[in-house]
């Protein structure tokens, strides 16, 4: 649309639902949950089509089935159960979140039934705790940065200087060239801010996050 660039508000996105989708894609991929994981055959075919990460390309077996080589973020069954055990046993103050333990199946290493606020708490506070010590440092550093990214954006007060720092630090989280071996998600964050009240003290901040799942250059 020709008038798009003249709109004061380019996007009107629901932050909580974006955060919920990213959270579900993250723990679904880490736990390799069927229907939730974005590391699947189609994603590996995309890697092959893009001619990157040959070590992760699918391998066709004699029975016409495919073998997917493990990636850095893949965990063993015991590690997945330990991840779930932390979430199952964690104690939080009353009213902080719902009873997340009811959404955790330790034996099957699965999470289900999480609401938007549960994913909000998981993404910003609990996910880094549960994954600590289970994943390589290259993976956890990216995961922690991603969680911190959402935590900063969801602050009650946002300052322009903080947004500019987030925009600069964002380049450290986003994959660059071939340096993508430990990236869990490739997402693009764009910031736009505009003055209101005749330039006095109030800023309106716009966040646009596009999550490209299923075509992730791990």
N, C-alpha and C positions, 0 to 999 in steps of 0.2 A: 504494500500500500504506500502510495507516494507521500501521504501525510504522516506516516508512522514516526519519522524522525522528529516531528514537531510536537508529538504528544509529550506532556509533562511526565506522565506515568506510562512507561512502556510495558510493564508487566505488573500483574497483581496476583502474586503467588502465595499459597498457604504454606508458611514456613514449617509448621508442625507436621504436615503431611509429606512435605519434601524430606524432612528429617526422618520420618517414619519409613519412607521408602528406602532411603540410603541405609538406615539401620537394618532393615530386613534383608537388604541385599548383602550387607556386610556379614552379619552373623550367619545368614543362609549359605554364603560362599565359604566361610571359615569352617562351618560344620558340615558342609557338603549335603545340605538338605535337599531332597528331591523336590523340584518345583520352585525352590527358593534360590538355589545356587546359580550364579551367573557364570561359573566355570563349567561349561558343558561342551558337548561336541560341536555345536554351532560356533561357540566362542573360539574353540581351537581352530576350526576351519577358517574363521576370520583372520586369525594370526597367520595362517598359511597363505591366505589370499593377500594379506598385507606384506608378506615376505619378511616377517619379524619373528624373533624367538623360535628358531627351528627346533630347539631342545624341548619345546612344549607342543609341537605339532602332533596331531593324532596319528596313531599307527594302526593300520588295518591288519587284522589277524586272519588266519586261514579260514575261520568260520564266518568271515564277512563282518565280524564285530570289530569295534575300535577300542584300542587301549590309549588312555589319556595319561601321559607321563605326569608324575606329581610336581606341583609347583611349590615355591618356597612357603606359601601360607597353608599348605595342606598339613593337617595334624593327624596323628594316629588316633585310634579309637579311645585309648586310655587318656590321651591329651584332650580330646573332645569331651569326655566324661568329666575330667577335672575342670574344664572350662565351665561346664554346666553345673558342677557341684558348687563352685564358687557362687554362681548366681542363685542357686537353690538355697544355700545356707546363709547368705548375706543378710544382715539385720540392719534395718533403717528406721528412723524415727516415725512415729505415727503421722499419717498424712503426707509423708514424703513421696510415697508411691503406693500402688496396689500391691497385693501379695504376689510378687513375681515368682515365688517358688511354685505356685500352682500352675504356672505356664512352662515350667522346666521339667523335662523328662530326662533324668540323668542316665538311665540305663540305655535309652535309644539315642542319647545326645542330640535332643531336639528342643526347640522352643516353639511354642504355639500360643495363640490367643492373646498376644500382647496388644494393648491399646496404644493410642498415639502418645499418651503421657508416659506410659511404660517405656516406649522406645525413646522418648525424650530423655528419661533418666538413664536408660541403658547407654545411649549414644554419648551423653555428655559426662557421665560419672562412672558407670559400672563396667562398660566394655573394656576400657584400659586396665582396670583392676583384674578382670577375669582372664584376660589374654596375657598378662604379664608372666614372663618366664616360659611360655609355651611356644612362642614364635621367635624366629630369628630377629636380631636387633634391627635389620634393614626393614623388616615388615612392621614391627611394632612402632618404630619411629614414625612411619607414614600413618599408621593407624592412630597413634596418639595425636599427631598433627591434625588429622581429619576431625577427630573428636573435639580438639581444642578450637578448631575453626568454627564448628557449630556452636560451641559454648560461648565464644566471644561474640558471635553474631546474635545470640539470643540474650545478651546482657540487657538489663533493664534500661541502661543508659548507654548510648552509642555516641562516641566523639569522632569527629572527622579525622583527627590524627590517628586514632585507633583503626579506622576503616582503611586509611592509606597504608598503615603497617600491615594489616591483613592482606591487602591487595599485593603488597610487595612479597610478603611471606608465602602467599599462595603459589608463587612460581617455584618455591622450594618443594611444595607438595605435589604439584602437577608434574606428570612425566615430561621429560625433555629428551627428544631424540631417541637414542637406543638405551638410555639409562632408565629402564622401566622394569627391571627384573623383579622388583619387590612391590610394585604398585598394585594395590587391590582394586581401586577404581580410578578411572580417568574422568575427572569432572571439570567443568569449566565454570568458574564463578566470575560474574561481571558486576561491578559496583557502579551505581549511579546515585548522585546526591544533588539535591537542589535546595536553595534557600527559600524559606517562607517567612511570613510576617515581616516583609520588607527588609530581609537580611538580618533580623535581630534574633540571635540566641537560639533559634529553632531550626533544626535541619530535618529534612525528610530524606530517608535513606532507602534505597531500593536494592534488593539482592535478587540476582537471577542465577540459579544453579541448574545446569543441565547435566544430568547423569547419563552417561552412555553405557548402558549395561547390556551385556551380550556381545558387545564388540570391544572388549577391553584388552588393550595391549599389555598383558602381564609381562 
